[in-house]
Every structure is written in structure tokens, then in C-alpha cells.
Amino acid sequence: FKVPSGNPSSRRAMEPLRQMLARARPLLAGLGGASGGGPSGGQSALAIAAAGTTGALYFGLNNCIFNVEGGQRAVIFNRIGGVNMTKVYAEGTHLMVPWFQKPILFDVRARPRLIQSTTGSKDLQMVNLTLRVLSRPDRDKLPSIVTTLGSDYDERVLPSVVHEVLKSVVARFNAAQLITQRELVSRLIRDRLTARSADFFIVIDDVSITHLDFGKEYRQAIEAKQVAQQDAQRAHFIVERAVQEKRSIIIRAEGEARSAELIGAAVGSNPAFIELRKIEAAREIATTVAKSANKIYLSAGSLLLNVHEKGNFDLQSRAHSEEVKAEEVKEGEASAALAALSRDVVLVADDTASDALASEQTGAEAPEGALSLPLAA
């Protein structure tokens, strides 16, 4: 006779029965050689009775105990009174009445669950969310869970509750806030889901958003917006470059004009400036020709090497002619001023003579300060 295999606690409890069966095995083996009657028949009856008693004891003990493993809790269902609402059995081995009582085991450890939901945001964008919920049953409320929800309580409650909470929370944020304020959204979902699940005796240990995605149209709109922003930035860069080029042209022109003014002033004040420039140009040309591998024969005038000649730029004579012209202009202005003064003197003399003549004819004295001029016959 072999004891059926079970959990370790059952094997330890059935070890005395196994030893009793081992001692009864020789008696059972003698039943095959007995011919009935006499002492051998009495021994056979005794062996049969011992075997029946042992089997009855094994069946009774095997059905009178139950084990609760680590991380589990048990609730007893009675065929007469129903579920025991006052007691929850912890880990270990416990007694029960066979057939009248039956244990219902629950795993009270936290279990993860992934729930997907599609909902709308505040700006009417469709959002695909995947939520990871870590939940477990309330250990003190297991009898109520058995009577109201059953052993598959999480399948009955969590999907609907999670969808409801997600829709209510996500509707408060727009698409951009769902990305930038993800921690706040997760915390609001956890708080509301914890309060909502407490009505069904379910404890929420953790809630996290594992996936967040938007609709195809929204992604295309974002891509189009990014492209438009890049085009606008490129156009702005082109405009800025054109403005900078315009400024550089103006600055270059102003610099060239200022340079021309400075050169003109330098040439006017120092005629040898142009000669210095000729010497510098001739030196550069000579250096370039000297470094060239080709042999070229040119005239000194083409190379600007005739720096000792004045050529067409006789600056001293030009300066002298300009001085002469300035003196002529001054002399002309002085002659014009002298002629105008002479005309004024003649007019004054004529007026004085007329007044004197008029006074003589009337016999009056000439006014004091008048000029006495001889009258022409």
C-alpha cells in the first residue's frame, strides 16, 4: 500500500499511517496461503479489519486537514451555513469537517495587469494609453469578495474601473500636457483608481503609464508643423543673410568712398603720395615676375618700373597752376570791389553839387558840411 503524494504537510501527517501499513503488510501476505478455518482464518479476518481501519483513518485525516501556502489566505465554505464571514485563515495547516466544509484559497500577493484604453484629450485628440496596474485583494474583506465578486474579482472589476478613470483624467489635459506633465497625469490616475477600487475591496499598490501614443492624423499634423517651422526659419535666415549682405555692401561702399577721400586729401597735401604708390606697385610686379618660371621681356613702362620719370602726373606744376588761378580770382574780385566803390563816390559827389547849385540860386547859404565844387559854365 502506497501513500498518495501530496503537499509536504500531508506527507508528514500520514507518516504514522505508513508505518502501520508496513507492519500489517506480512499479515496481508499470509492471506494468500490460508485455506480457511482454524487459526489462519482468524488471522486473515484480523488483517482485513486492520487494513480497513487504516484506510478509513487515512481517508479521514486526508480530508480533515487543508494547507494554506505562503502568500495565500483561505475562506471556509460551509454546506449548511454558507461562507464564514468572520474568519480568514492564514498560512499553515488547518482542520475542517469533510464534505460539509470546503476551503477557498486566494492569492493575496500583488499581481501586475496591463490594460489598454483609447480615449480623447481636452483638445479632442485620440490618445492610446497602456496602463500597468499592480493590485491585490484586501485580506480582511475576502469573505465579502467571495460572496459579491467571486474568485475572478480582478477580471470583473479592474478593466471597467481603469477605463472610466482614464477617460475622466485624460479629458482634463491636452495632447502637449499629456507629454510634458506625464508624472502629474500618472499620479491623478493612481489616486482616483485607488479610491474607486476601494469600493470593491481591491488595493492598488502602483499605477504607471507604460505607453502613450496619439492618432495617425495628429502625428501627421505635428510633422507638418515641424516642416513649416523649419521652412519659416530657413526663410528668416535667408532674409537675415540678405540684410547682412546689404549692410556689408553699404559699409564696403562707404569704406571705399572714405578711402577715396583720404587718398585725394593725401594726394592734394603731399604730391609724393602717388609716387609712393607707383613704387609699391612696381615692387609687387617685380616680385611676381622674379618668382615666375617663364622668361618674359617687357618694357619698363609696362611694369611701372620707370618710377624716376614723372610721366603725365606733374603734380608740382598742377599745384602752381592752381595757385595762379586762385590769385587771378582774388585779383578779379578786388578789381570788382574797387569799381563798385568808385561808382558810389561819383554818385555822392553828383548829389552834393546839385544841392549847392540850388542854394546859390535861392541866395541861401550852403549847408554846413557841403562840398564846394566849381560849376561848369
C-alpha positions in Angstrom: 0.0 0.0 0.0 1.4 3.4 -1.1 0.6 6.7 0.4 -0.5 9.1 -2.3 1.8 12.1 -2.9 0.6 15.5 -1.7 2.0 18.6 -0.1 4.8 18.2 2.5 2.4 18.8 5.4 0.1 15.9 4.3 3.1 13.6 3.9 4.3 14.4 7.4 0.8 13.8 8.9 0.5 10.4 7.1 3.9 9.1 8.1 2.4 7.1 11.2 -0.2 5.5 8.9 2.5 4.4 6.5 4.4 2.7 9.4 1.2 0.9 10.5 0.6 -0.3 6.9 4.2 -1.5 6.8 3.7 -3.6 9.9 0.4 -5.0 8.5 2.0 -6.0 5.2 3.2 -9.5 6.4 -0.3 -10.3 7.7 -1.8 -9.4 4.3 0.7 -11.5 2.6 -0.4 -14.5 4.6 -3.9 -14.3 3.3 -2.9 -15.9 0.1 -1.7 -19.1 1.7 -4.7 -19.5 4.2 -7.2 -22.3 3.5 -9.9 -21.0 5.8 -10.8 -22.2 9.3 -8.6 -22.7 12.3 -6.1 -20.1 13.5 -5.2 -19.0 9.9 -8.8 -17.9 9.2 -8.8 -15.7 12.4 -5.6 -14.1 11.4 -6.9 -13.3 8.0 -10.0 -11.6 9.4 -7.8 -9.6 11.8 -5.6 -8.5 8.9 -8.6 -7.4 6.9 -10.0 -5.4 9.8 -6.6 -3.7 10.3 -6.4 -2.8 6.7 -9.9 -1.4 6.6 -9.3 0.7 9.8 -6.0 2.0 8.4 -7.7 3.0 5.1 -10.6 4.7 7.0 -8.1 6.6 9.2 -6.1 7.7 6.1 -9.2 8.9 4.3 -10.5 10.8 7.3 -7.2 12.5 8.1 -6.5 13.4 4.5 -9.9 15.1 4.1 -10.0 16.7 7.5 -7.0 19.0 7.0 -6.0 21.6 4.4 -2.9 23.7 3.9 -2.6 27.4 3.1 0.7 28.2 1.4 2.8 31.4 1.7 1.2 34.5 0.2 -2.3 32.9 0.4 -5.4 33.2 2.5 -8.4 30.8 2.8 -12.1 31.2 3.4 -14.2 28.3 4.5 -17.5 27.5 2.7 -20.0 25.5 4.8 -22.7 23.5 3.0 -25.1 24.3 5.8 -24.3 28.0 6.7 -22.5 29.2 3.7 -19.3 31.3 3.7 -17.9 32.1 7.1 -17.9 35.9 7.1 -15.9 36.3 10.4 -12.7 34.4 9.9 -9.9 34.4 7.3 -7.3 31.5 7.6 -3.6 32.5 7.3 -0.7 30.3 6.2 -0.4 26.9 7.7 -2.4 23.6 8.2 -5.9 23.8 9.4 -8.7 21.4 10.3 -12.1 21.1 8.6 -15.1 18.8 8.5 -15.0 16.6 5.4 -17.7 17.1 2.8 -19.5 19.7 5.0 -16.7 22.3 4.6 -14.6 23.4 1.7 -11.6 25.8 1.7 -11.5 28.6 -0.9 -7.9 29.8 -1.4 -6.9 33.3 -2.5 -3.6 34.7 -3.7 -3.1 37.9 -1.7 0.2 38.9 -3.4 0.3 41.9 -5.7 -0.2 40.9 -9.3 0.6 43.1 -12.4 -2.0 43.7 -15.1 -1.7 45.6 -18.4 -4.8 47.4 -19.5 -5.1 49.3 -22.9 -7.5 52.2 -23.4 -8.3 54.7 -26.2 -9.7 58.0 -25.0 -9.9 61.6 -26.1 -7.9 64.5 -24.7 -9.0 68.1 -23.9 -8.3 69.2 -27.5 -10.2 66.3 -28.9 -7.2 64.2 -29.9 -7.4 60.4 -29.6 -4.9 59.0 -27.2 -3.8 55.4 -26.9 -2.8 54.5 -23.3 -1.4 51.4 -21.8 -1.6 51.3 -18.0 0.2 48.8 -15.7 -1.8 48.2 -12.5 -0.3 46.4 -9.5 -3.3 45.2 -7.4 -4.2 42.7 -4.7 -7.3 41.9 -2.7 -8.0 43.3 0.7 -7.1 40.4 3.1 -9.8 41.3 5.7 -12.5 41.5 3.1 -12.0 38.2 1.4 -15.4 36.7 2.6 -17.2 39.8 1.1 -15.2 39.3 -2.2 -16.3 35.7 -2.3 -19.9 36.5 -1.8 -20.1 39.5 -4.1 -17.5 39.1 -6.8 -16.1 35.6 -6.8 -12.5 34.4 -7.1 -12.1 36.2 -10.5 -12.7 39.6 -8.9 -9.9 41.3 -10.9 -11.4 40.3 -14.2 -14.8 41.6 -13.2 -13.7 45.0 -11.7 -10.4 46.3 -13.0 -11.0 46.7 -16.7 -14.1 48.8 -16.3 -12.8 50.9 -13.5 -9.5 51.6 -15.3 -11.3 52.7 -18.5 -13.6 55.0 -16.5 -10.7 56.7 -14.6 -8.5 57.1 -17.7 -11.2 58.8 -19.6 -12.0 61.2 -16.8 -8.4 62.1 -16.1 -7.1 62.4 -19.7 -10.0 64.6 -20.7 -8.6 67.3 -18.4 -5.3 67.7 -20.4 -4.5 68.5 -23.9 -2.1 66.5 -26.1 1.0 68.6 -25.2 0.3 68.4 -21.5 0.0 64.7 -21.5 3.6 64.5 -22.7 5.1 67.3 -20.6 3.1 66.6 -17.4 3.2 62.8 -17.5 4.1 62.4 -13.8 1.1 64.5 -12.8 -1.3 62.5 -15.0 0.0 59.2 -13.6 -0.4 60.5 -10.0 -4.0 61.6 -10.7 -4.9 58.2 -12.3 -3.4 56.4 -9.3 -5.3 58.5 -6.7 -8.6 58.1 -8.5 -8.1 54.4 -9.3 -7.2 53.7 -5.6 -10.4 55.5 -4.4 -12.6 53.8 -7.0 -11.2 50.3 -6.4 -11.6 50.6 -2.6 -15.4 50.2 -3.1 -14.7 46.7 -4.4 -12.2 45.7 -1.7 -9.2 45.9 -4.1 -5.9 47.5 -3.0 -3.9 49.4 -5.7 -0.2 49.3 -4.9 1.1 51.0 -8.0 -0.1 52.6 -11.3 2.2 53.5 -14.2 1.8 54.7 -17.8 3.9 52.3 -19.9 2.8 53.5 -23.4 1.4 56.8 -24.7 0.6 57.3 -28.4 -1.6 59.6 -30.5 -3.6 59.1 -33.6 -2.2 59.0 -37.1 -3.7 62.3 -38.1 -2.2 64.1 -35.1 1.2 62.7 -35.8 0.9 63.9 -39.4 -0.1 67.3 -38.2 2.9 67.5 -35.9 5.2 66.6 -38.7 3.6 69.2 -41.0 4.0 71.8 -38.2 7.7 70.9 -37.8 8.3 71.2 -41.5 6.5 74.6 -41.6 8.6 75.8 -38.7 11.8 74.7 -40.4 10.7 76.4 -43.7 10.0 79.6 -41.7 13.3 79.5 -40.0 15.0 78.9 -43.4 13.2 81.9 -44.9 14.1 84.1 -41.9 17.7 83.0 -42.3 17.7 84.0 -46.0 16.2 87.4 -45.1 18.8 88.0 -42.4 21.6 87.0 -44.8 20.3 89.4 -47.5 20.1 92.2 -44.9 23.7 91.4 -43.7 24.9 91.4 -47.3 23.2 94.7 -48.0 24.8 96.2 -44.9 28.2 94.8 -45.9 27.8 96.3 -49.4 26.9 99.7 -47.9 29.8 99.5 -45.4 32.2 98.5 -48.2 31.0 101.4 -50.4 31.3 103.8 -47.5 34.8 102.5 -46.8 35.8 102.9 -50.5 34.4 106.4 -50.6 36.2 107.3 -47.4 39.4 105.7 -48.8 39.0 107.7 -52.0 38.6 110.9 -49.9 41.6 110.1 -47.8 43.7 109.3 -51.0 42.5 112.6 -52.6 43.4 114.5 -49.5 46.8 112.8 -49.3 47.5 113.5 -52.9 46.5 117.1 -52.5 48.5 117.7 -49.4 51.5 115.6 -50.4 52.1 115.1 -54.2 54.7 112.4 -53.5 51.9 110.0 -52.3 51.2 108.9 -55.9 54.9 108.3 -56.5 55.0 106.1 -53.4 52.1 104.1 -54.7 53.9 103.7 -58.0 56.9 102.4 -56.2 54.9 99.8 -54.2 53.1 98.6 -57.4 56.4 98.3 -59.2 57.9 96.2 -56.3 54.9 93.8 -56.3 55.1 93.4 -60.1 58.9 92.8 -60.0 58.5 90.2 -57.2 55.8 88.3 -59.2 57.9 88.3 -62.4 61.0 87.2 -60.5 59.2 84.2 -59.0 57.8 83.1 -62.3 59.5 80.2 -64.1 58.7 81.8 -67.5 61.0 84.3 -69.1 59.2 87.5 -70.2 60.7 90.6 -71.7 58.6 93.7 -71.2 59.3 97.4 -71.3 59.9 99.3 -68.1 56.8 101.4 -68.7 54.6 98.3 -68.8 56.0 97.1 -65.5 55.7 100.6 -63.9 59.5 100.4 -63.2 60.1 103.9 -64.6 59.5 105.3 -61.2 62.1 108.1 -61.8 60.0 109.6 -64.5 57.2 112.0 -63.7 55.2 111.0 -66.8 51.9 112.6 -67.2 51.5 113.4 -63.5 53.5 116.7 -62.9 51.9 117.4 -59.6 54.1 120.4 -58.8 53.2 122.2 -62.0 49.5 121.4 -61.4 49.7 122.8 -57.9 51.4 126.0 -59.3 48.7 126.5 -61.9 46.0 126.1 -59.3 47.8 128.8 -57.1 48.0 131.1 -60.2 44.3 130.6 -60.8 43.5 131.4 -57.2 45.5 134.6 -57.3 43.8 135.6 -60.6 40.4 135.0 -59.0 41.4 137.1 -56.0 42.6 140.0 -58.2 39.4 139.9 -60.2 37.4 140.1 -57.0 39.5 143.1 -55.8 39.0 145.0 -59.1 35.3 144.4 -59.0 35.2 145.8 -55.4 37.2 148.9 -56.4 35.0 149.6 -59.3 31.9 149.4 -57.2 33.4 151.8 -54.6 34.3 154.3 -57.4 30.7 154.3 -58.6 29.4 155.1 -55.1 31.8 158.1 -54.7 30.7 159.6 -58.1 27.0 159.3 -57.1 27.6 161.0 -53.8 29.6 163.9 -55.5 26.8 164.5 -58.0 24.2 164.8 -55.2 26.3 167.3 -53.3 26.8 169.5 -56.4 23.1 169.6 -57.1 22.3 170.8 -53.6 25.0 173.6 -53.8 23.6 174.9 -57.1 20.1 175.1 -55.7 21.2 177.0 -52.7 23.1 179.7 -54.8 20.1 180.3 -56.9 17.9 180.9 -53.9 20.5 183.1 -52.1 20.7 180.8 -49.1 23.9 179.7 -47.5 25.1 176.3 -48.3 24.6 173.8 -45.6 27.4 173.2 -43.2 29.5 170.3 -44.4 28.6 170.6 -48.0 31.3 170.4 -50.6 32.2 173.5 -52.7 32.7 172.3 -56.2 33.3 174.6 -59.2 30.4 174.6 -61.6 30.9 174.2 -65.2 29.8 177.1 -67.4 
